[in-house]
Amino acid sequence: MVKFLLQICAELKNLTYLQPQDGCDDPDYSYLFKCKLCERVGMILMHPGLGKPLTQAASDARQFAPMMIFYFRGFVPVDFVFVGGWRAESVSFSSSDATFNRIKVPSVGPVPPMNFSTYPSGINFEHIDLSAGKFVGYDVEYPVMISNLEAAFVVGSFMPPEIRRGF
């Protein structure tokens, strides 16, 4: 059996992470792998314990996150389609966050400190459908967005060393 790492990348706006609804290592995650030409179905096993959600930091750096690891027998995966069943959490801003306390606007000068104490802390967005290639919503009055979705399968021997050690 050949090991493949499914890794994802996306642009997250005002979200701390993105992952499948029940976590990266959910054995009940709804996935279907079949040959486009002959419709033959092969054997797939998921290796739990090594997947990680896509974080805001990885998104900002346009880095892929190791989502799930699969063992394939009978075929090789070539594409991943984002569908329903994703979860994300909004960013929470506190009044002590220096980045948002003073915002300089060119030619206008500094803006007085803003009160983010009314901003909700980490609102969960559940059952997100990404089949359209993006998600747009609001956390009370602040927009959240998931866009520029990318996925890639990496063969086991080309996986990052920290993940290969887990096998």
N, C-alpha and C positions, 0 to 999 in steps of 0.2 A: 504494500500500500504506500502511496506517495502522499507526503504531507504538503498542504498548501495553507498559507496564511492569507486570510482575507483582511486587507487593510483599507481604511476609508479616510477621506479627507473632505472637508467642507468649510465653507465660510460661515462662522457663527457670529451673529450680532446680538449682543446683550444676553448671551447664553453661556453657562459655565461648562456644559458637556452635552454630548449626543451619544446615545447608545440604544440598542434594541430595548423594547418595552420592559422585559424582565431581566435585563442585564446581558453582558457580553457572553457569558458562559451558560446561557439558558439552553438546556438540552431540548426543550420543546419549541425553540425558535422555528418559525414556519419558513422552511426553505425547500426548494424543489430544484433538483439538478437533473436534466435530461438532455440527450443529444438532439440538436435542432434538426438534423437530417433524418435519422432513423427512429427517433422517439424512444430509443433504448434507455433504460434507467440503470444506473450503476450503484455501487455500494458507497455510502458516505457515513463516516463517523466523526463526531465533533470531539476534540480534545479539550476538556474543560480546564479552567484555572489559569489560562495564559492571556485571555482577551482583556482589553482595556478600552474604556470609552474615549471618544475624541474630546479633548479638552479645549478650552478657549486658547490656552497658550500654544498648543499644537496647531490649532486653526490659524492663529495670527502668524505663525511661522510657516504656514502652508506645508506642514508635516503630516504624513500619514500616521494613523493610529492603528495598532494591531487589534482588530476587532474579534476575530474568531480563527481558530485553527481546525482544519478538517483533514481527515484521511480519505483519500479517494481510491477506489478500485474500479477499473473499467472505463474510465474516461478522465479528461483533463478539463477543469473549469476555465472558461474564457471570458465570462462576463458576469457581473452582479447587477441586479436590478433592485433599486430602492423602492419598497412598497410600504404599506401601512405597518404600524406596530413599532414606532420609535418613541423615545422619551428624552426630554431635555429639561433643564432647570434654568430659570432666569438669573442673571447677575443681581446681587444685592449691593447697593451703594450705601455706605454709612457716612455720617456727617464728619467722621475723622479721616475719610479717604482724601488725601492731599490732592490727588489728581482732579477731583471734582469740586474741591472747596473754592478754588480761585481759577477762573477761566479768563484768559487774556483774549480780548477781541481786538484785532488790529484797528487802529485809528479811533477806537472808542475808549480804550483803557481797560483797567481791570473791572470785572463784574463782581459785585458783592458776593460773599459766601452764600452758597445755596443750601437750603435745608433738605437733605435727602432722608430725614428721619421718617417721612411718611411713605418712602418708597418701600414696597413690600419686599420681604426677604425671601428670595429663592422660590418663586412660584413654579410649580411643576407643570409642564405641558406633557400630557400623556396621549398615547394612541395617535401619534403624528403620522399622517400619510405623506410620504415623500415621493409617491409615484409621479407627481407632476414635476419633480426635479427641484422643488423648493418648498419652503413653508414660511408664511408670514403671519404674525400674530401680534397681540399687544399684551403687555404685562401692566395692567391698569391703564396707564397712558403712555408708556414707553414701548417703542416697537422692538420686536424680536424677529430674527430672520435666520433661516438656514438656506444657503444657496451654494452654487458651484460644487455640487456633489460629485465626488470621484471615488472609484473603487478599483482595486487591483488585487489579483491573486499572485502571491510570491511562492515559488517552489521552495521546499524545506531547506535545501542546501544554501539558498540565498537569503534566508531569514536573518534578522539581526541577531548577534551572538547572545544577548540577554534572553531572547525567546528560545533559541536553539537549546540553551542549557536546560530549559524546562522539560525537555523530552527525555 
